Amino acid sequence: MSFPASPPPSSPTPGRQPGASPQVQAPTGLYDRPQEALKSILDGYNYWTSKLTESSFALSLAVIGANWAVFGSVDKILNNICAEISIAAVISNLVISLLGSGWLGLLLRRRIAYAEENVPRWEKQFDDNKGKSTYWPSSRTIDWSAFALQAAKILLPVIGGVFFLIALFSQPKPQKDESHFGSSASPTSAALSSPSATAPVLGTQAPSAAVREIEARPSV
């Protein structure tokens, strides 16, 4: 009767006991999977683009309010070309932001309808564009429209602010000496120029010569 041969002993390796199974090291990075890293970038992009919209709107309103506070009327703003450009730039930004948001919403709605009307085609496009740097699932029109809208939100409020500063520091300042000299007058000249100072007052005139002669005659 024969017994099966026992397996040969495993040879020891440096730093490990004989027969020990290899240990799996836990990941020691900020992200466990590549998808998580990509999602964090996408979340950051969405956050900062929303902050861009808020900051652009707030700056546009601030430039309009600053122009009105400095010039105070429509006529003064229209008489200053830099103030006109400043107001025109920020109002254009508000109009472009409104129209651009509506346009992008329409394009995205069409993209959703395009994906739902033919699901196999959408899945095939997913497989074709997987791992590639393409416009998919968006489109060239959507991406370029979004880029143009972002550029307008940045440039137009900045242009409006710059032209407001130019208008603020280039407007003529009133001369304080001339205005003070023209408004002040000495009390003596005011008194001499007033009609009441030179006009005769009834009842206070000196008596005539005939009246004095009658008064000087002795009474009988």
C-alpha atoms as a printed R data frame, in Angstrom:
    type eleno elety resid chain resno       x       y       z
1   ATOM     1    CA   MET     A     1   0.000   0.000   0.000
2   ATOM     2    CA   SER     A     2   1.509   3.280  -1.080
3   ATOM     3    CA   PHE     A     3   0.724   6.744   0.196
4   ATOM     4    CA   PRO     A     4   0.622   9.815  -1.983
5   ATOM     5    CA   ALA     A     5   3.731  11.834  -1.898
6   ATOM     6    CA   SER     A     6   3.500  14.969   0.181
7   ATOM     7    CA   PRO     A     7   4.002  18.250  -1.692
8   ATOM     8    CA   PRO     A     8   7.417  19.799  -1.390
9   ATOM     9    CA   PRO     A     9   7.713  22.551   1.189
10  ATOM    10    CA   SER     A    10   7.461  26.052  -0.193
11  ATOM    11    CA   SER     A    11  10.660  27.979  -0.225
12  ATOM    12    CA   PRO     A    12  10.679  31.085   1.972
13  ATOM    13    CA   THR     A    13  10.901  34.497   0.349
14  ATOM    14    CA   PRO     A    14  12.478  37.576   1.834
15  ATOM    15    CA   GLY     A    15  10.125  39.396   4.184
16  ATOM    16    CA   ARG     A    16   7.416  36.703   4.093
17  ATOM    17    CA   GLN     A    17   6.836  33.492   5.944
18  ATOM    18    CA   PRO     A    18   6.766  30.240   3.998
19  ATOM    19    CA   GLY     A    19   3.351  29.417   2.608
20  ATOM    20    CA   ALA     A    20   1.848  32.875   3.284
21  ATOM    21    CA   SER     A    21  -0.639  34.131   0.660
22  ATOM    22    CA   PRO     A    22   0.090  37.483  -1.000
23  ATOM    23    CA   GLN     A    23  -1.762  40.417   0.595
24  ATOM    24    CA   VAL     A    24  -3.773  42.857  -1.463
25  ATOM    25    CA   GLN     A    25  -2.831  46.463  -0.678
26  ATOM    26    CA   ALA     A    26  -5.701  48.882  -0.130
27  ATOM    27    CA   PRO     A    27  -5.790  51.892  -2.432
28  ATOM    28    CA   THR     A    28  -4.150  54.924  -0.871
29  ATOM    29    CA   GLY     A    29  -5.323  57.725  -3.203
30  ATOM    30    CA   LEU     A    30  -7.913  60.459  -3.089
31  ATOM    31    CA   TYR     A    31 -10.171  58.534  -5.498
32  ATOM    32    CA   ASP     A    32 -10.811  54.800  -5.631
33  ATOM    33    CA   ARG     A    33 -11.878  54.723  -9.287
34  ATOM    34    CA   PRO     A    34 -11.221  56.861 -12.353
35  ATOM    35    CA   GLN     A    35 -14.939  57.554 -12.685
36  ATOM    36    CA   GLU     A    36 -14.959  59.243  -9.285
37  ATOM    37    CA   ALA     A    37 -12.128  61.549 -10.303
38  ATOM    38    CA   LEU     A    38 -13.919  62.471 -13.514
39  ATOM    39    CA   LYS     A    39 -17.152  63.113 -11.612
40  ATOM    40    CA   SER     A    40 -15.361  65.471  -9.220
41  ATOM    41    CA   ILE     A    41 -14.103  67.518 -12.160
42  ATOM    42    CA   LEU     A    42 -17.602  67.636 -13.629
43  ATOM    43    CA   ASP     A    43 -19.059  68.776 -10.301
44  ATOM    44    CA   GLY     A    44 -16.436  71.514 -10.043
45  ATOM    45    CA   TYR     A    45 -17.177  72.668 -13.582
46  ATOM    46    CA   ASN     A    46 -20.910  72.897 -12.874
47  ATOM    47    CA   TYR     A    47 -20.271  74.817  -9.640
48  ATOM    48    CA   TRP     A    48 -17.961  77.431 -11.118
49  ATOM    49    CA   THR     A    49 -20.099  77.991 -14.206
50  ATOM    50    CA   SER     A    50 -23.099  78.673 -11.952
51  ATOM    51    CA   LYS     A    51 -20.976  81.095  -9.902
52  ATOM    52    CA   LEU     A    52 -19.967  82.800 -13.148
53  ATOM    53    CA   THR     A    53 -23.615  83.441 -13.972
54  ATOM    54    CA   GLU     A    54 -24.306  84.885 -10.520
55  ATOM    55    CA   SER     A    55 -21.202  87.101 -10.510
56  ATOM    56    CA   SER     A    56 -21.866  88.388 -14.015
57  ATOM    57    CA   PHE     A    57 -25.433  89.362 -13.140
58  ATOM    58    CA   ALA     A    58 -24.393  91.043  -9.886
59  ATOM    59    CA   LEU     A    59 -21.613  93.040 -11.554
60  ATOM    60    CA   SER     A    60 -23.954  94.222 -14.300
61  ATOM    61    CA   LEU     A    61 -26.432  95.570 -11.762
62  ATOM    62    CA   ALA     A    62 -23.606  97.177  -9.785
63  ATOM    63    CA   VAL     A    63 -22.317  99.033 -12.865
64  ATOM    64    CA   ILE     A    64 -25.804 100.337 -13.679
65  ATOM    65    CA   GLY     A    65 -26.293 101.538 -10.099
66  ATOM    66    CA   ALA     A    66 -22.856 103.156  -9.991
67  ATOM    67    CA   ASN     A    67 -23.491 105.107 -13.187
68  ATOM    68    CA   TRP     A    68 -26.793 106.403 -11.849
69  ATOM    69    CA   ALA     A    69 -25.264 107.300  -8.475
70  ATOM    70    CA   VAL     A    70 -22.425 109.296 -10.060
71  ATOM    71    CA   PHE     A    71 -24.242 111.071 -12.904
72  ATOM    72    CA   GLY     A    72 -27.704 111.223 -11.396
73  ATOM    73    CA   SER     A    73 -29.751 111.714 -14.556
74  ATOM    74    CA   VAL     A    74 -30.245 110.302 -18.020
75  ATOM    75    CA   ASP     A    75 -29.124 113.554 -19.665
76  ATOM    76    CA   LYS     A    76 -25.742 113.493 -17.930
77  ATOM    77    CA   ILE     A    77 -25.208 109.850 -18.870
78  ATOM    78    CA   LEU     A    78 -26.087 110.578 -22.514
79  ATOM    79    CA   ASN     A    79 -23.620 113.482 -22.542
80  ATOM    80    CA   ASN     A    80 -20.736 111.159 -21.521
81  ATOM    81    CA   ILE     A    81 -19.698 108.645 -24.190
82  ATOM    82    CA   CYS     A    82 -17.871 106.409 -21.696
83  ATOM    83    CA   ALA     A    83 -20.923 106.216 -19.451
84  ATOM    84    CA   GLU     A    84 -23.051 105.334 -22.482
85  ATOM    85    CA   ILE     A    85 -20.686 102.497 -23.446
86  ATOM    86    CA   SER     A    86 -20.657 101.255 -19.852
87  ATOM    87    CA   ILE     A    87 -24.440 101.078 -19.629
88  ATOM    88    CA   ALA     A    88 -24.742  99.563 -23.111
89  ATOM    89    CA   ALA     A    89 -22.220  96.812 -22.300
90  ATOM    90    CA   VAL     A    90 -23.893  95.593 -19.126
91  ATOM    91    CA   ILE     A    91 -27.413  95.787 -20.569
92  ATOM    92    CA   SER     A    92 -26.181  93.782 -23.573
93  ATOM    93    CA   ASN     A    93 -24.811  91.209 -21.153
94  ATOM    94    CA   LEU     A    94 -28.189  90.848 -19.444
95  ATOM    95    CA   VAL     A    95 -29.990  90.476 -22.767
96  ATOM    96    CA   ILE     A    96 -27.444  87.983 -24.163
97  ATOM    97    CA   SER     A    97 -27.570  85.926 -20.946
98  ATOM    98    CA   LEU     A    98 -31.349  85.686 -21.146
99  ATOM    99    CA   LEU     A    99 -31.433  84.759 -24.831
100 ATOM   100    CA   GLY     A   100 -28.433  82.431 -24.547
101 ATOM   101    CA   SER     A   101 -29.953  80.496 -21.653
102 ATOM   102    CA   GLY     A   102 -33.144  80.002 -23.614
103 ATOM   103    CA   TRP     A   103 -31.211  78.919 -26.703
104 ATOM   104    CA   LEU     A   104 -29.120  76.345 -24.798
105 ATOM   105    CA   GLY     A   105 -32.230  74.982 -23.099
106 ATOM   106    CA   LEU     A   106 -33.836  74.470 -26.502
107 ATOM   107    CA   LEU     A   107 -30.757  72.685 -27.885
108 ATOM   108    CA   LEU     A   108 -30.555  70.347 -24.885
109 ATOM   109    CA   ARG     A   109 -34.229  69.529 -25.161
110 ATOM   110    CA   ARG     A   110 -33.731  68.595 -28.807
111 ATOM   111    CA   ARG     A   111 -30.761  66.422 -27.788
112 ATOM   112    CA   ILE     A   112 -32.921  64.547 -25.291
113 ATOM   113    CA   ALA     A   113 -35.556  63.941 -27.944
114 ATOM   114    CA   TYR     A   114 -32.839  62.734 -30.322
115 ATOM   115    CA   ALA     A   115 -31.657  60.154 -27.772
116 ATOM   116    CA   GLU     A   116 -35.131  58.900 -26.917
117 ATOM   117    CA   GLU     A   117 -36.435  58.472 -30.437
118 ATOM   118    CA   ASN     A   118 -33.815  55.836 -31.305
119 ATOM   119    CA   VAL     A   119 -32.285  54.077 -28.300
120 ATOM   120    CA   PRO     A   120 -30.129  51.569 -30.282
121 ATOM   121    CA   ARG     A   121 -28.569  54.426 -32.225
122 ATOM   122    CA   TRP     A   122 -27.770  56.242 -28.975
123 ATOM   123    CA   GLU     A   123 -26.181  53.096 -27.507
124 ATOM   124    CA   LYS     A   124 -24.087  52.624 -30.641
125 ATOM   125    CA   GLN     A   125 -22.861  56.210 -30.423
126 ATOM   126    CA   PHE     A   126 -21.956  55.566 -26.808
127 ATOM   127    CA   ASP     A   127 -19.822  52.576 -27.787
128 ATOM   128    CA   ASP     A   128 -18.210  54.475 -30.666
129 ATOM   129    CA   ASN     A   129 -17.258  57.485 -28.537
130 ATOM   130    CA   LYS     A   130 -16.280  55.604 -25.393
131 ATOM   131    CA   GLY     A   131 -12.780  56.570 -24.294
132 ATOM   132    CA   LYS     A   132 -12.465  59.346 -26.891
133 ATOM   133    CA   SER     A   133 -12.371  63.110 -26.595
134 ATOM   134    CA   THR     A   134 -15.451  64.072 -28.609
135 ATOM   135    CA   TYR     A   135 -18.487  66.332 -28.293
136 ATOM   136    CA   TRP     A   136 -20.717  63.379 -27.446
137 ATOM   137    CA   PRO     A   137 -23.160  63.203 -25.621
138 ATOM   138    CA   SER     A   138 -23.396  66.891 -26.377
139 ATOM   139    CA   SER     A   139 -22.971  68.383 -29.852
140 ATOM   140    CA   ARG     A   140 -20.719  70.880 -31.569
141 ATOM   141    CA   THR     A   141 -23.476  73.509 -31.620
142 ATOM   142    CA   ILE     A   142 -24.201  73.132 -27.907
143 ATOM   143    CA   ASP     A   143 -20.548  73.322 -26.865
144 ATOM   144    CA   TRP     A   144 -19.727  76.357 -29.006
145 ATOM   145    CA   SER     A   145 -22.904  78.162 -27.928
146 ATOM   146    CA   ALA     A   146 -22.019  77.561 -24.283
147 ATOM   147    CA   PHE     A   147 -18.469  78.825 -24.877
148 ATOM   148    CA   ALA     A   148 -19.734  82.022 -26.535
149 ATOM   149    CA   LEU     A   149 -22.218  82.624 -23.718
150 ATOM   150    CA   GLN     A   150 -19.519  82.210 -21.071
151 ATOM   151    CA   ALA     A   151 -17.235  84.630 -22.909
152 ATOM   152    CA   ALA     A   152 -20.021  87.227 -23.072
153 ATOM   153    CA   LYS     A   153 -20.737  86.840 -19.348
154 ATOM   154    CA   ILE     A   154 -17.077  87.549 -18.567
155 ATOM   155    CA   LEU     A   155 -16.146  90.249 -21.081
156 ATOM   156    CA   LEU     A   156 -19.233  92.485 -21.186
157 ATOM   157    CA   PRO     A   157 -19.457  93.262 -17.433
158 ATOM   158    CA   VAL     A   158 -15.691  93.852 -17.316
159 ATOM   159    CA   ILE     A   159 -15.915  96.245 -20.279
160 ATOM   160    CA   GLY     A   160 -18.807  98.051 -18.605
161 ATOM   161    CA   GLY     A   161 -16.840  98.432 -15.383
162 ATOM   162    CA   VAL     A   162 -13.727  99.720 -17.153
163 ATOM   163    CA   PHE     A   163 -15.646 102.373 -19.104
164 ATOM   164    CA   PHE     A   164 -17.440 103.449 -15.940
165 ATOM   165    CA   LEU     A   165 -14.097 104.086 -14.252
166 ATOM   166    CA   ILE     A   166 -12.935 106.064 -17.281
167 ATOM   167    CA   ALA     A   167 -16.110 108.152 -17.175
168 ATOM   168    CA   LEU     A   168 -15.754 108.663 -13.439
169 ATOM   169    CA   PHE     A   169 -12.191 110.000 -13.542
170 ATOM   170    CA   SER     A   170 -12.484 111.928 -16.802
171 ATOM   171    CA   GLN     A   171 -15.534 114.058 -16.019
172 ATOM   172    CA   PRO     A   172 -14.743 117.777 -15.418
173 ATOM   173    CA   LYS     A   173 -14.633 118.837 -11.813
174 ATOM   174    CA   PRO     A   174 -16.279 122.116 -10.724
175 ATOM   175    CA   GLN     A   175 -13.865 124.914  -9.783
176 ATOM   176    CA   LYS     A   176 -14.456 125.692  -6.148
177 ATOM   177    CA   ASP     A   177 -12.795 129.176  -6.154
178 ATOM   178    CA   GLU     A   178 -14.883 130.557  -9.000
179 ATOM   179    CA   SER     A   179 -18.121 129.174  -7.667
180 ATOM   180    CA   HIS     A   180 -17.381 130.596  -4.208
181 ATOM   181    CA   PHE     A   181 -16.433 134.022  -5.609
182 ATOM   182    CA   GLY     A   182 -19.533 134.200  -7.746
183 ATOM   183    CA   SER     A   183 -21.851 133.171  -4.941
184 ATOM   184    CA   SER     A   184 -20.434 135.373  -2.162
185 ATOM   185    CA   ALA     A   185 -21.132 139.106  -2.007
186 ATOM   186    CA   SER     A   186 -20.166 141.675   0.578
187 ATOM   187    CA   PRO     A   187 -22.912 143.036   2.821
188 ATOM   188    CA   THR     A   188 -22.062 146.630   1.810
189 ATOM   189    CA   SER     A   189 -22.543 146.014  -1.917
190 ATOM   190    CA   ALA     A   190 -25.742 144.090  -1.253
191 ATOM   191    CA   ALA     A   191 -27.069 146.924   0.845
192 ATOM   192    CA   LEU     A   192 -26.118 149.561  -1.729
193 ATOM   193    CA   SER     A   193 -27.602 147.589  -4.601
194 ATOM   194    CA   SER     A   194 -30.906 146.984  -2.849
195 ATOM   195    CA   PRO     A   195 -33.713 149.357  -3.885
196 ATOM   196    CA   SER     A   196 -34.836 149.864  -0.298
197 ATOM   197    CA   ALA     A   197 -31.503 151.436   0.646
198 ATOM   198    CA   THR     A   198 -31.634 154.210  -1.963
199 ATOM   199    CA   ALA     A   199 -35.352 154.866  -2.287
200 ATOM   200    CA   PRO     A   200 -36.668 157.806  -0.274
201 ATOM   201    CA   VAL     A   201 -38.966 157.039   2.588
202 ATOM   202    CA   LEU     A   202 -42.216 159.010   2.773
203 ATOM   203    CA   GLY     A   203 -42.615 161.151   5.880
204 ATOM   204    CA   THR     A   204 -38.878 161.389   6.612
205 ATOM   205    CA   GLN     A   205 -37.855 164.081   4.097
206 ATOM   206    CA   ALA     A   206 -36.305 167.364   5.359
207 ATOM   207    CA   PRO     A   207 -38.772 170.365   5.586
208 ATOM   208    CA   SER     A   208 -38.673 172.817   2.701
209 ATOM   209    CA   ALA     A   209 -37.584 176.521   3.039
210 ATOM   210    CA   ALA     A   210 -41.178 177.881   2.994
211 ATOM   211    CA   VAL     A   211 -42.161 175.661   5.853
212 ATOM   212    CA   ARG     A   212 -39.156 176.755   7.879
213 ATOM   213    CA   GLU     A   213 -39.969 180.487   7.213
214 ATOM   214    CA   ILE     A   214 -43.547 180.074   8.447
215 ATOM   215    CA   GLU     A   215 -42.381 178.328  11.558
216 ATOM   216    CA   ALA     A   216 -39.817 181.107  12.242
217 ATOM   217    CA   ARG     A   217 -42.422 183.981  12.181
218 ATOM   218    CA   PRO     A   218 -43.420 185.231  15.634
219 ATOM   219    CA   SER     A   219 -46.966 184.551  16.620
220 ATOM   220    CA   VAL     A   220 -49.271 187.624  17.222
